[in-house]
Amino acid sequence: MNDTRLVILKNDLQMLTDSNDTYLNTLISMAERFIKEMGVKLVDGDIEDDGLVSMYAAWLFRKRAESENAMPRMLQYALRNRLMSEKMKVKK
């Protein structure tokens, strides 16, 4: 699970080496926790969830270097849509 998320994150950040993998895996774990705290139940191996976690982790990586730390709208919408999709599912 984390391997796919790490690959997506490294591609997003355009990193070619493994020198930051420990830090990036920490960001992935943090992103997973933050997303779960919002009420989203992440599914292991789901490509959309992998992408969402990786987007969140990329934002965590980038925000440390920027003066503007607001979460990008794209990420806000993705999180909101994922949460709404989950909450609106009809249970049988």
PDB file of N, CA, C and O in Angstrom:
ATOM      1  N   MET A   1       0.834  -1.191   0.000  1.00  0.00           N
ATOM      2  CA  MET A   1       0.000   0.000   0.000  1.00  0.00           C
ATOM      3  C   MET A   1       0.876   1.251   0.000  1.00  0.00           C
ATOM      4  O   MET A   1       0.739   2.104  -0.877  1.00  0.00           O
ATOM      5  N   ASN A   2       1.770   1.364   0.975  1.00  0.00           N
ATOM      6  CA  ASN A   2       2.617   2.546   1.028  1.00  0.00           C
ATOM      7  C   ASN A   2       3.565   2.630  -0.158  1.00  0.00           C
ATOM      8  O   ASN A   2       3.981   3.724  -0.537  1.00  0.00           O
ATOM      9  N   ASP A   3       3.917   1.484  -0.755  1.00  0.00           N
ATOM     10  CA  ASP A   3       4.815   1.501  -1.899  1.00  0.00           C
ATOM     11  C   ASP A   3       4.191   2.258  -3.068  1.00  0.00           C
ATOM     12  O   ASP A   3       4.855   3.074  -3.708  1.00  0.00           O
ATOM     13  N   THR A   4       2.921   1.991  -3.345  1.00  0.00           N
ATOM     14  CA  THR A   4       2.229   2.690  -4.429  1.00  0.00           C
ATOM     15  C   THR A   4       2.114   4.166  -4.115  1.00  0.00           C
ATOM     16  O   THR A   4       2.356   5.012  -4.975  1.00  0.00           O
ATOM     17  N   ARG A   5       1.743   4.476  -2.883  1.00  0.00           N
ATOM     18  CA  ARG A   5       1.593   5.875  -2.469  1.00  0.00           C
ATOM     19  C   ARG A   5       2.930   6.610  -2.541  1.00  0.00           C
ATOM     20  O   ARG A   5       2.986   7.778  -2.927  1.00  0.00           O
ATOM     21  N   LEU A   6       4.001   5.918  -2.167  1.00  0.00           N
ATOM     22  CA  LEU A   6       5.329   6.532  -2.237  1.00  0.00           C
ATOM     23  C   LEU A   6       5.720   6.824  -3.684  1.00  0.00           C
ATOM     24  O   LEU A   6       6.266   7.888  -3.974  1.00  0.00           O
ATOM     25  N   VAL A   7       5.449   5.898  -4.583  1.00  0.00           N
ATOM     26  CA  VAL A   7       5.759   6.106  -6.004  1.00  0.00           C
ATOM     27  C   VAL A   7       4.976   7.304  -6.554  1.00  0.00           C
ATOM     28  O   VAL A   7       5.535   8.150  -7.251  1.00  0.00           O
ATOM     29  N   ILE A   8       3.684   7.366  -6.236  1.00  0.00           N
ATOM     30  CA  ILE A   8       2.861   8.483  -6.707  1.00  0.00           C
ATOM     31  C   ILE A   8       3.379   9.798  -6.150  1.00  0.00           C
ATOM     32  O   ILE A   8       3.491  10.785  -6.876  1.00  0.00           O
ATOM     33  N   LEU A   9       3.699   9.811  -4.848  1.00  0.00           N
ATOM     34  CA  LEU A   9       4.203  11.025  -4.201  1.00  0.00           C
ATOM     35  C   LEU A   9       5.525  11.476  -4.805  1.00  0.00           C
ATOM     36  O   LEU A   9       5.708  12.660  -5.088  1.00  0.00           O
ATOM     37  N   LYS A  10       6.441  10.545  -5.003  1.00  0.00           N
ATOM     38  CA  LYS A  10       7.740  10.907  -5.582  1.00  0.00           C
ATOM     39  C   LYS A  10       7.589  11.437  -7.003  1.00  0.00           C
ATOM     40  O   LYS A  10       8.312  12.350  -7.401  1.00  0.00           O
ATOM     41  N   ASN A  11       6.667  10.882  -7.765  1.00  0.00           N
ATOM     42  CA  ASN A  11       6.424  11.408  -9.110  1.00  0.00           C
ATOM     43  C   ASN A  11       5.846  12.812  -9.046  1.00  0.00           C
ATOM     44  O   ASN A  11       6.245  13.684  -9.816  1.00  0.00           O
ATOM     45  N   ASP A  12       4.906  13.035  -8.131  1.00  0.00           N
ATOM     46  CA  ASP A  12       4.309  14.355  -7.956  1.00  0.00           C
ATOM     47  C   ASP A  12       5.375  15.389  -7.601  1.00  0.00           C
ATOM     48  O   ASP A  12       5.367  16.505  -8.120  1.00  0.00           O
ATOM     49  N   LEU A  13       6.291  15.008  -6.713  1.00  0.00           N
ATOM     50  CA  LEU A  13       7.348  15.929  -6.269  1.00  0.00           C
ATOM     51  C   LEU A  13       8.566  15.917  -7.188  1.00  0.00           C
ATOM     52  O   LEU A  13       9.524  16.659  -6.969  1.00  0.00           O
ATOM     53  N   GLN A  14       8.527  15.078  -8.209  1.00  0.00           N
ATOM     54  CA  GLN A  14       9.608  14.939  -9.182  1.00  0.00           C
ATOM     55  C   GLN A  14      10.934  14.573  -8.509  1.00  0.00           C
ATOM     56  O   GLN A  14      11.977  15.160  -8.793  1.00  0.00           O
ATOM     57  N   MET A  15      10.864  13.593  -7.615  1.00  0.00           N
ATOM     58  CA  MET A  15      12.048  13.086  -6.932  1.00  0.00           C
ATOM     59  C   MET A  15      12.468  11.780  -7.578  1.00  0.00           C
ATOM     60  O   MET A  15      11.651  10.887  -7.799  1.00  0.00           O
ATOM     61  N   LEU A  16      13.743  11.685  -7.875  1.00  0.00           N
ATOM     62  CA  LEU A  16      14.247  10.499  -8.561  1.00  0.00           C
ATOM     63  C   LEU A  16      15.015   9.550  -7.654  1.00  0.00           C
ATOM     64  O   LEU A  16      15.169   8.373  -7.980  1.00  0.00           O
ATOM     65  N   THR A  17      15.500  10.047  -6.518  1.00  0.00           N
ATOM     66  CA  THR A  17      16.313   9.212  -5.636  1.00  0.00           C
ATOM     67  C   THR A  17      15.498   8.723  -4.443  1.00  0.00           C
ATOM     68  O   THR A  17      14.361   9.141  -4.225  1.00  0.00           O
ATOM     69  N   ASP A  18      16.110   7.829  -3.684  1.00  0.00           N
ATOM     70  CA  ASP A  18      15.484   7.283  -2.489  1.00  0.00           C
ATOM     71  C   ASP A  18      15.917   8.011  -1.221  1.00  0.00           C
ATOM     72  O   ASP A  18      15.560   7.592  -0.120  1.00  0.00           O
ATOM     73  N   SER A  19      16.667   9.079  -1.356  1.00  0.00           N
ATOM     74  CA  SER A  19      17.256   9.742  -0.197  1.00  0.00           C
ATOM     75  C   SER A  19      16.230  10.331   0.771  1.00  0.00           C
ATOM     76  O   SER A  19      16.535  10.493   1.953  1.00  0.00           O
ATOM     77  N   ASN A  20      15.038  10.651   0.308  1.00  0.00           N
ATOM     78  CA  ASN A  20      14.007  11.234   1.176  1.00  0.00           C
ATOM     79  C   ASN A  20      12.882  10.258   1.512  1.00  0.00           C
ATOM     80  O   ASN A  20      11.862  10.671   2.064  1.00  0.00           O
ATOM     81  N   ASP A  21      13.040   8.995   1.199  1.00  0.00           N
ATOM     82  CA  ASP A  21      11.955   8.025   1.365  1.00  0.00           C
ATOM     83  C   ASP A  21      11.453   7.921   2.803  1.00  0.00           C
ATOM     84  O   ASP A  21      10.248   7.795   3.022  1.00  0.00           O
ATOM     85  N   THR A  22      12.344   7.970   3.777  1.00  0.00           N
ATOM     86  CA  THR A  22      11.912   7.879   5.171  1.00  0.00           C
ATOM     87  C   THR A  22      10.991   9.039   5.516  1.00  0.00           C
ATOM     88  O   THR A  22       9.936   8.842   6.120  1.00  0.00           O
ATOM     89  N   TYR A  23      11.386  10.240   5.135  1.00  0.00           N
ATOM     90  CA  TYR A  23      10.574  11.429   5.402  1.00  0.00           C
ATOM     91  C   TYR A  23       9.254  11.365   4.632  1.00  0.00           C
ATOM     92  O   TYR A  23       8.197  11.674   5.183  1.00  0.00           O
ATOM     93  N   LEU A  24       9.315  10.968   3.373  1.00  0.00           N
ATOM     94  CA  LEU A  24       8.104  10.888   2.561  1.00  0.00           C
ATOM     95  C   LEU A  24       7.130   9.845   3.107  1.00  0.00           C
ATOM     96  O   LEU A  24       5.918  10.064   3.087  1.00  0.00           O
ATOM     97  N   ASN A  25       7.642   8.721   3.591  1.00  0.00           N
ATOM     98  CA  ASN A  25       6.771   7.707   4.197  1.00  0.00           C
ATOM     99  C   ASN A  25       6.121   8.237   5.477  1.00  0.00           C
ATOM    100  O   ASN A  25       4.981   7.891   5.787  1.00  0.00           O
ATOM    101  N   THR A  26       6.846   9.074   6.216  1.00  0.00           N
ATOM    102  CA  THR A  26       6.267   9.712   7.399  1.00  0.00           C
ATOM    103  C   THR A  26       5.128  10.642   6.989  1.00  0.00           C
ATOM    104  O   THR A  26       4.081  10.665   7.636  1.00  0.00           O
ATOM    105  N   LEU A  27       5.330  11.407   5.916  1.00  0.00           N
ATOM    106  CA  LEU A  27       4.278  12.298   5.425  1.00  0.00           C
ATOM    107  C   LEU A  27       3.061  11.504   4.965  1.00  0.00           C
ATOM    108  O   LEU A  27       1.925  11.926   5.181  1.00  0.00           O
ATOM    109  N   ILE A  28       3.293  10.366   4.336  1.00  0.00           N
ATOM    110  CA  ILE A  28       2.191   9.497   3.899  1.00  0.00           C
ATOM    111  C   ILE A  28       1.397   9.016   5.113  1.00  0.00           C
ATOM    112  O   ILE A  28       0.166   9.034   5.096  1.00  0.00           O
ATOM    113  N   SER A  29       2.089   8.593   6.152  1.00  0.00           N
ATOM    114  CA  SER A  29       1.405   8.150   7.370  1.00  0.00           C
ATOM    115  C   SER A  29       0.620   9.278   8.016  1.00  0.00           C
ATOM    116  O   SER A  29      -0.502   9.076   8.480  1.00  0.00           O
ATOM    117  N   MET A  30       1.207  10.460   8.044  1.00  0.00           N
ATOM    118  CA  MET A  30       0.503  11.624   8.596  1.00  0.00           C
ATOM    119  C   MET A  30      -0.737  11.942   7.772  1.00  0.00           C
ATOM    120  O   MET A  30      -1.806  12.205   8.325  1.00  0.00           O
ATOM    121  N   ALA A  31      -0.596  11.919   6.456  1.00  0.00           N
ATOM    122  CA  ALA A  31      -1.723  12.214   5.570  1.00  0.00           C
ATOM    123  C   ALA A  31      -2.849  11.207   5.788  1.00  0.00           C
ATOM    124  O   ALA A  31      -4.017  11.589   5.857  1.00  0.00           O
ATOM    125  N   GLU A  32      -2.506   9.928   5.898  1.00  0.00           N
ATOM    126  CA  GLU A  32      -3.512   8.902   6.153  1.00  0.00           C
ATOM    127  C   GLU A  32      -4.262   9.196   7.448  1.00  0.00           C
ATOM    128  O   GLU A  32      -5.490   9.119   7.493  1.00  0.00           O
ATOM    129  N   ARG A  33      -3.521   9.531   8.494  1.00  0.00           N
ATOM    130  CA  ARG A  33      -4.152   9.813   9.785  1.00  0.00           C
ATOM    131  C   ARG A  33      -5.073  11.025   9.709  1.00  0.00           C
ATOM    132  O   ARG A  33      -6.194  10.988  10.217  1.00  0.00           O
ATOM    133  N   PHE A  34      -4.600  12.111   9.071  1.00  0.00           N
ATOM    134  CA  PHE A  34      -5.408  13.323   8.950  1.00  0.00           C
ATOM    135  C   PHE A  34      -6.688  13.055   8.158  1.00  0.00           C
ATOM    136  O   PHE A  34      -7.762  13.541   8.514  1.00  0.00           O
ATOM    137  N   ILE A  35      -6.565  12.283   7.091  1.00  0.00           N
ATOM    138  CA  ILE A  35      -7.743  11.970   6.260  1.00  0.00           C
ATOM    139  C   ILE A  35      -8.730  11.106   7.043  1.00  0.00           C
ATOM    140  O   ILE A  35      -9.939  11.328   6.979  1.00  0.00           O
ATOM    141  N   LYS A  36      -8.223  10.135   7.772  1.00  0.00           N
ATOM    142  CA  LYS A  36      -9.102   9.278   8.586  1.00  0.00           C
ATOM    143  C   LYS A  36      -9.796  10.090   9.675  1.00  0.00           C
ATOM    144  O   LYS A  36     -10.954   9.822   9.998  1.00  0.00           O
ATOM    145  N   GLU A  37      -9.107  11.078  10.245  1.00  0.00           N
ATOM    146  CA  GLU A  37      -9.716  11.934  11.263  1.00  0.00           C
ATOM    147  C   GLU A  37     -10.873  12.752  10.702  1.00  0.00           C
ATOM    148  O   GLU A  37     -11.758  13.172  11.446  1.00  0.00           O
ATOM    149  N   MET A  38     -10.866  12.976   9.391  1.00  0.00           N
ATOM    150  CA  MET A  38     -11.964  13.693   8.742  1.00  0.00           C
ATOM    151  C   MET A  38     -13.187  12.793   8.586  1.00  0.00           C
ATOM    152  O   MET A  38     -14.275  13.279   8.277  1.00  0.00           O
ATOM    153  N   GLY A  39     -13.022  11.494   8.793  1.00  0.00           N
ATOM    154  CA  GLY A  39     -14.133  10.561   8.681  1.00  0.00           C
ATOM    155  C   GLY A  39     -14.090   9.680   7.450  1.00  0.00           C
ATOM    156  O   GLY A  39     -15.022   8.911   7.213  1.00  0.00           O
ATOM    157  N   VAL A  40     -13.041   9.770   6.669  1.00  0.00           N
ATOM    158  CA  VAL A  40     -12.911   8.958   5.459  1.00  0.00           C
ATOM    159  C   VAL A  40     -12.298   7.608   5.828  1.00  0.00           C
ATOM    160  O   VAL A  40     -11.301   7.546   6.547  1.00  0.00           O
ATOM    161  N   LYS A  41     -12.899   6.535   5.333  1.00  0.00           N
ATOM    162  CA  LYS A  41     -12.368   5.191   5.526  1.00  0.00           C
ATOM    163  C   LYS A  41     -11.576   4.825   4.270  1.00  0.00           C
ATOM    164  O   LYS A  41     -12.152   4.506   3.230  1.00  0.00           O
ATOM    165  N   LEU A  42     -10.270   4.877   4.382  1.00  0.00           N
ATOM    166  CA  LEU A  42      -9.416   4.576   3.239  1.00  0.00           C
ATOM    167  C   LEU A  42      -9.414   3.080   2.956  1.00  0.00           C
ATOM    168  O   LEU A  42      -9.432   2.259   3.873  1.00  0.00           O
ATOM    169  N   VAL A  43      -9.394   2.743   1.676  1.00  0.00           N
ATOM    170  CA  VAL A  43      -9.390   1.349   1.245  1.00  0.00           C
ATOM    171  C   VAL A  43      -7.999   1.008   0.728  1.00  0.00           C
ATOM    172  O   VAL A  43      -7.478   1.664  -0.174  1.00  0.00           O
ATOM    173  N   ASP A  44      -7.406  -0.031   1.317  1.00  0.00           N
ATOM    174  CA  ASP A  44      -6.083  -0.474   0.874  1.00  0.00           C
ATOM    175  C   ASP A  44      -6.130  -0.919  -0.584  1.00  0.00           C
ATOM    176  O   ASP A  44      -7.018  -1.672  -0.984  1.00  0.00           O
ATOM    177  N   GLY A  45      -5.175  -0.450  -1.365  1.00  0.00           N
ATOM    178  CA  GLY A  45      -5.072  -0.862  -2.754  1.00  0.00           C
ATOM    179  C   GLY A  45      -5.995  -0.124  -3.707  1.00  0.00           C
ATOM    180  O   GLY A  45      -5.982  -0.405  -4.906  1.00  0.00           O
ATOM    181  N   ASP A  46      -6.798   0.814  -3.212  1.00  0.00           N
ATOM    182  CA  ASP A  46      -7.678   1.595  -4.078  1.00  0.00           C
ATOM    183  C   ASP A  46      -6.876   2.741  -4.686  1.00  0.00           C
ATOM    184  O   ASP A  46      -6.332   3.565  -3.950  1.00  0.00           O
ATOM    185  N   ILE A  47      -6.793   2.807  -5.990  1.00  0.00           N
ATOM    186  CA  ILE A  47      -5.937   3.785  -6.659  1.00  0.00           C
ATOM    187  C   ILE A  47      -6.372   5.220  -6.364  1.00  0.00           C
ATOM    188  O   ILE A  47      -5.533   6.115  -6.262  1.00  0.00           O
ATOM    189  N   GLU A  48      -7.676   5.440  -6.229  1.00  0.00           N
ATOM    190  CA  GLU A  48      -8.146   6.789  -5.912  1.00  0.00           C
ATOM    191  C   GLU A  48      -7.737   7.192  -4.501  1.00  0.00           C
ATOM    192  O   GLU A  48      -7.343   8.336  -4.273  1.00  0.00           O
ATOM    193  N   ASP A  49      -7.828   6.263  -3.555  1.00  0.00           N
ATOM    194  CA  ASP A  49      -7.391   6.567  -2.195  1.00  0.00           C
ATOM    195  C   ASP A  49      -5.879   6.754  -2.140  1.00  0.00           C
ATOM    196  O   ASP A  49      -5.382   7.623  -1.423  1.00  0.00           O
ATOM    197  N   ASP A  50      -5.150   5.937  -2.898  1.00  0.00           N
ATOM    198  CA  ASP A  50      -3.696   6.121  -2.965  1.00  0.00           C
ATOM    199  C   ASP A  50      -3.352   7.516  -3.495  1.00  0.00           C
ATOM    200  O   ASP A  50      -2.455   8.185  -2.983  1.00  0.00           O
ATOM    201  N   GLY A  51      -4.076   7.936  -4.520  1.00  0.00           N
ATOM    202  CA  GLY A  51      -3.848   9.266  -5.084  1.00  0.00           C
ATOM    203  C   GLY A  51      -4.199  10.369  -4.107  1.00  0.00           C
ATOM    204  O   GLY A  51      -3.485  11.367  -4.016  1.00  0.00           O
ATOM    205  N   LEU A  52      -5.285  10.203  -3.376  1.00  0.00           N
ATOM    206  CA  LEU A  52      -5.714  11.207  -2.404  1.00  0.00           C
ATOM    207  C   LEU A  52      -4.690  11.349  -1.282  1.00  0.00           C
ATOM    208  O   LEU A  52      -4.326  12.464  -0.910  1.00  0.00           O
ATOM    209  N   VAL A  53      -4.228  10.232  -0.748  1.00  0.00           N
ATOM    210  CA  VAL A  53      -3.219  10.265   0.315  1.00  0.00           C
ATOM    211  C   VAL A  53      -1.933  10.902  -0.215  1.00  0.00           C
ATOM    212  O   VAL A  53      -1.303  11.697   0.483  1.00  0.00           O
ATOM    213  N   SER A  54      -1.549  10.566  -1.416  1.00  0.00           N
ATOM    214  CA  SER A  54      -0.328  11.119  -2.000  1.00  0.00           C
ATOM    215  C   SER A  54      -0.452  12.620  -2.250  1.00  0.00           C
ATOM    216  O   SER A  54       0.506  13.364  -2.042  1.00  0.00           O
ATOM    217  N   MET A  55      -1.630  13.068  -2.695  1.00  0.00           N
ATOM    218  CA  MET A  55      -1.854  14.513  -2.877  1.00  0.00           C
ATOM    219  C   MET A  55      -1.733  15.248  -1.551  1.00  0.00           C
ATOM    220  O   MET A  55      -1.117  16.312  -1.475  1.00  0.00           O
ATOM    221  N   TYR A  56      -2.316  14.681  -0.516  1.00  0.00           N
ATOM    222  CA  TYR A  56      -2.271  15.303   0.807  1.00  0.00           C
ATOM    223  C   TYR A  56      -0.820  15.355   1.303  1.00  0.00           C
ATOM    224  O   TYR A  56      -0.375  16.380   1.822  1.00  0.00           O
ATOM    225  N   ALA A  57      -0.087  14.248   1.142  1.00  0.00           N
ATOM    226  CA  ALA A  57       1.306  14.195   1.570  1.00  0.00           C
ATOM    227  C   ALA A  57       2.160  15.196   0.781  1.00  0.00           C
ATOM    228  O   ALA A  57       3.062  15.817   1.344  1.00  0.00           O
ATOM    229  N   ALA A  58       1.882  15.354  -0.502  1.00  0.00           N
ATOM    230  CA  ALA A  58       2.619  16.332  -1.316  1.00  0.00           C
ATOM    231  C   ALA A  58       2.364  17.746  -0.809  1.00  0.00           C
ATOM    232  O   ALA A  58       3.275  18.573  -0.774  1.00  0.00           O
ATOM    233  N   TRP A  59       1.117  18.021  -0.415  1.00  0.00           N
ATOM    234  CA  TRP A  59       0.807  19.341   0.136  1.00  0.00           C
ATOM    235  C   TRP A  59       1.559  19.549   1.454  1.00  0.00           C
ATOM    236  O   TRP A  59       2.089  20.633   1.699  1.00  0.00           O
ATOM    237  N   LEU A  60       1.607  18.520   2.300  1.00  0.00           N
ATOM    238  CA  LEU A  60       2.361  18.631   3.545  1.00  0.00           C
ATOM    239  C   LEU A  60       3.829  18.934   3.268  1.00  0.00           C
ATOM    240  O   LEU A  60       4.448  19.734   3.969  1.00  0.00           O
ATOM    241  N   PHE A  61       4.383  18.288   2.239  1.00  0.00           N
ATOM    242  CA  PHE A  61       5.782  18.519   1.870  1.00  0.00           C
ATOM    243  C   PHE A  61       5.985  19.953   1.387  1.00  0.00           C
ATOM    244  O   PHE A  61       6.935  20.622   1.795  1.00  0.00           O
ATOM    245  N   ARG A  62       5.103  20.414   0.530  1.00  0.00           N
ATOM    246  CA  ARG A  62       5.275  21.740  -0.073  1.00  0.00           C
ATOM    247  C   ARG A  62       4.973  22.880   0.894  1.00  0.00           C
ATOM    248  O   ARG A  62       5.595  23.938   0.806  1.00  0.00           O
ATOM    249  N   LYS A  63       4.038  22.685   1.806  1.00  0.00           N
ATOM    250  CA  LYS A  63       3.611  23.792   2.664  1.00  0.00           C
ATOM    251  C   LYS A  63       4.698  24.231   3.625  1.00  0.00           C
ATOM    252  O   LYS A  63       4.678  25.366   4.101  1.00  0.00           O
ATOM    253  N   ARG A  64       5.646  23.357   3.919  1.00  0.00           N
ATOM    254  CA  ARG A  64       6.714  23.733   4.841  1.00  0.00           C
ATOM    255  C   ARG A  64       7.645  24.785   4.243  1.00  0.00           C
ATOM    256  O   ARG A  64       8.354  25.475   4.976  1.00  0.00           O
ATOM    257  N   ALA A  65       7.646  24.908   2.920  1.00  0.00           N
ATOM    258  CA  ALA A  65       8.557  25.838   2.245  1.00  0.00           C
ATOM    259  C   ALA A  65       7.859  27.082   1.713  1.00  0.00           C
ATOM    260  O   ALA A  65       8.511  27.975   1.172  1.00  0.00           O
ATOM    261  N   GLU A  66       6.537  27.149   1.863  1.00  0.00           N
ATOM    262  CA  GLU A  66       5.788  28.272   1.291  1.00  0.00           C
ATOM    263  C   GLU A  66       5.251  29.176   2.385  1.00  0.00           C
ATOM    264  O   GLU A  66       4.941  28.722   3.487  1.00  0.00           O
ATOM    265  N   SER A  67       5.144  30.447   2.074  1.00  0.00           N
ATOM    266  CA  SER A  67       4.551  31.377   3.033  1.00  0.00           C
ATOM    267  C   SER A  67       3.027  31.237   3.050  1.00  0.00           C
ATOM    268  O   SER A  67       2.391  31.491   4.073  1.00  0.00           O
ATOM    269  N   GLU A  68       2.448  30.839   1.930  1.00  0.00           N
ATOM    270  CA  GLU A  68       1.000  30.606   1.833  1.00  0.00           C
ATOM    271  C   GLU A  68       0.748  29.131   2.083  1.00  0.00           C
ATOM    272  O   GLU A  68       1.074  28.287   1.249  1.00  0.00           O
ATOM    273  N   ASN A  69       0.164  28.823   3.237  1.00  0.00           N
ATOM    274  CA  ASN A  69      -0.002  27.428   3.626  1.00  0.00           C
ATOM    275  C   ASN A  69      -1.409  26.888   3.444  1.00  0.00           C
ATOM    276  O   ASN A  69      -1.704  25.782   3.895  1.00  0.00           O
ATOM    277  N   ALA A  70      -2.278  27.642   2.797  1.00  0.00           N
ATOM    278  CA  ALA A  70      -3.660  27.180   2.620  1.00  0.00           C
ATOM    279  C   ALA A  70      -3.693  25.924   1.756  1.00  0.00           C
ATOM    280  O   ALA A  70      -2.931  25.785   0.800  1.00  0.00           O
ATOM    281  N   MET A  71      -4.591  25.020   2.115  1.00  0.00           N
ATOM    282  CA  MET A  71      -4.748  23.797   1.340  1.00  0.00           C
ATOM    283  C   MET A  71      -5.300  24.145  -0.036  1.00  0.00           C
ATOM    284  O   MET A  71      -6.267  24.900  -0.134  1.00  0.00           O
ATOM    285  N   PRO A  72      -4.707  23.611  -1.097  1.00  0.00           N
ATOM    286  CA  PRO A  72      -5.196  23.891  -2.449  1.00  0.00           C
ATOM    287  C   PRO A  72      -6.648  23.444  -2.625  1.00  0.00           C
ATOM    288  O   PRO A  72      -7.072  22.437  -2.059  1.00  0.00           O
ATOM    289  N   ARG A  73      -7.388  24.195  -3.405  1.00  0.00           N
ATOM    290  CA  ARG A  73      -8.802  23.859  -3.632  1.00  0.00           C
ATOM    291  C   ARG A  73      -8.968  22.476  -4.221  1.00  0.00           C
ATOM    292  O   ARG A  73      -9.896  21.751  -3.860  1.00  0.00           O
ATOM    293  N   MET A  74      -8.082  22.107  -5.118  1.00  0.00           N
ATOM    294  CA  MET A  74      -8.168  20.777  -5.730  1.00  0.00           C
ATOM    295  C   MET A  74      -8.171  19.698  -4.652  1.00  0.00           C
ATOM    296  O   MET A  74      -8.946  18.744  -4.725  1.00  0.00           O
ATOM    297  N   LEU A  75      -7.313  19.847  -3.660  1.00  0.00           N
ATOM    298  CA  LEU A  75      -7.237  18.875  -2.580  1.00  0.00           C
ATOM    299  C   LEU A  75      -8.462  18.973  -1.668  1.00  0.00           C
ATOM    300  O   LEU A  75      -8.989  17.951  -1.228  1.00  0.00           O
ATOM    301  N   GLN A  76      -8.910  20.180  -1.387  1.00  0.00           N
ATOM    302  CA  GLN A  76     -10.119  20.364  -0.585  1.00  0.00           C
ATOM    303  C   GLN A  76     -11.312  19.677  -1.250  1.00  0.00           C
ATOM    304  O   GLN A  76     -12.067  18.962  -0.591  1.00  0.00           O
ATOM    305  N   TYR A  77     -11.478  19.895  -2.551  1.00  0.00           N
ATOM    306  CA  TYR A  77     -12.580  19.286  -3.290  1.00  0.00           C
ATOM    307  C   TYR A  77     -12.467  17.766  -3.315  1.00  0.00           C
ATOM    308  O   TYR A  77     -13.464  17.063  -3.151  1.00  0.00           O
ATOM    309  N   ALA A  78     -11.260  17.262  -3.519  1.00  0.00           N
ATOM    310  CA  ALA A  78     -11.061  15.817  -3.557  1.00  0.00           C
ATOM    311  C   ALA A  78     -11.423  15.182  -2.215  1.00  0.00           C
ATOM    312  O   ALA A  78     -12.067  14.134  -2.174  1.00  0.00           O
ATOM    313  N   LEU A  79     -11.011  15.816  -1.123  1.00  0.00           N
ATOM    314  CA  LEU A  79     -11.342  15.301   0.204  1.00  0.00           C
ATOM    315  C   LEU A  79     -12.844  15.364   0.461  1.00  0.00           C
ATOM    316  O   LEU A  79     -13.441  14.412   0.963  1.00  0.00           O
ATOM    317  N   ARG A  80     -13.436  16.481   0.116  1.00  0.00           N
ATOM    318  CA  ARG A  80     -14.879  16.657   0.328  1.00  0.00           C
ATOM    319  C   ARG A  80     -15.676  15.651  -0.505  1.00  0.00           C
ATOM    320  O   ARG A  80     -16.620  15.035  -0.011  1.00  0.00           O
ATOM    321  N   ASN A  81     -15.289  15.492  -1.768  1.00  0.00           N
ATOM    322  CA  ASN A  81     -15.981  14.547  -2.645  1.00  0.00           C
ATOM    323  C   ASN A  81     -15.849  13.116  -2.142  1.00  0.00           C
ATOM    324  O   ASN A  81     -16.810  12.347  -2.177  1.00  0.00           O
ATOM    325  N   ARG A  82     -14.658  12.765  -1.676  1.00  0.00           N
ATOM    326  CA  ARG A  82     -14.427  11.403  -1.172  1.00  0.00           C
ATOM    327  C   ARG A  82     -15.284  11.153   0.065  1.00  0.00           C
ATOM    328  O   ARG A  82     -15.884  10.087   0.199  1.00  0.00           O
ATOM    329  N   LEU A  83     -15.343  12.126   0.965  1.00  0.00           N
ATOM    330  CA  LEU A  83     -16.138  11.984   2.177  1.00  0.00           C
ATOM    331  C   LEU A  83     -17.632  11.910   1.850  1.00  0.00           C
ATOM    332  O   LEU A  83     -18.346  11.068   2.393  1.00  0.00           O
ATOM    333  N   MET A  84     -18.096  12.781   0.970  1.00  0.00           N
ATOM    334  CA  MET A  84     -19.511  12.778   0.594  1.00  0.00           C
ATOM    335  C   MET A  84     -19.880  11.481  -0.114  1.00  0.00           C
ATOM    336  O   MET A  84     -20.953  10.929   0.131  1.00  0.00           O
ATOM    337  N   SER A  85     -19.020  10.995  -0.973  1.00  0.00           N
ATOM    338  CA  SER A  85     -19.276   9.739  -1.684  1.00  0.00           C
ATOM    339  C   SER A  85     -19.450   8.597  -0.696  1.00  0.00           C
ATOM    340  O   SER A  85     -20.336   7.757  -0.851  1.00  0.00           O
ATOM    341  N   GLU A  86     -18.604   8.574   0.311  1.00  0.00           N
ATOM    342  CA  GLU A  86     -18.677   7.520   1.309  1.00  0.00           C
ATOM    343  C   GLU A  86     -19.940   7.642   2.158  1.00  0.00           C
ATOM    344  O   GLU A  86     -20.587   6.637   2.452  1.00  0.00           O
ATOM    345  N   LYS A  87     -20.288   8.847   2.546  1.00  0.00           N
ATOM    346  CA  LYS A  87     -21.441   9.059   3.427  1.00  0.00           C
ATOM    347  C   LYS A  87     -22.769   8.837   2.711  1.00  0.00           C
ATOM    348  O   LYS A  87     -23.777   8.535   3.350  1.00  0.00           O
ATOM    349  N   MET A  88     -22.773   8.983   1.393  1.00  0.00           N
ATOM    350  CA  MET A  88     -24.021   8.867   0.651  1.00  0.00           C
ATOM    351  C   MET A  88     -24.295   7.456   0.149  1.00  0.00           C
ATOM    352  O   MET A  88     -25.348   7.214  -0.441  1.00  0.00           O
ATOM    353  N   LYS A  89     -23.375   6.517   0.367  1.00  0.00           N
ATOM    354  CA  LYS A  89     -23.593   5.146  -0.075  1.00  0.00           C
ATOM    355  C   LYS A  89     -24.765   4.554   0.683  1.00  0.00           C
ATOM    356  O   LYS A  89     -24.911   4.748   1.890  1.00  0.00           O
ATOM    357  N   VAL A  90     -25.591   3.832  -0.043  1.00  0.00           N
ATOM    358  CA  VAL A  90     -26.756   3.190   0.552  1.00  0.00           C
ATOM    359  C   VAL A  90     -26.341   1.831   1.090  1.00  0.00           C
ATOM    360  O   VAL A  90     -25.774   1.010   0.369  1.00  0.00           O
ATOM    361  N   LYS A  91     -26.628   1.607   2.357  1.00  0.00           N
ATOM    362  CA  LYS A  91     -26.306   0.316   2.968  1.00  0.00           C
ATOM    363  C   LYS A  91     -27.434  -0.659   2.713  1.00  0.00           C
ATOM    364  O   LYS A  91     -28.607  -0.305   2.834  1.00  0.00           O
ATOM    365  N   LYS A  92     -27.087  -1.885   2.361  1.00  0.00           N
ATOM    366  CA  LYS A  92     -28.095  -2.919   2.074  1.00  0.00           C
ATOM    367  C   LYS A  92     -28.191  -3.894   3.213  1.00  0.00           C
ATOM    368  O   LYS A  92     -28.984  -4.834   3.156  1.00  0.00           O
TER     369      LYS A  92
END
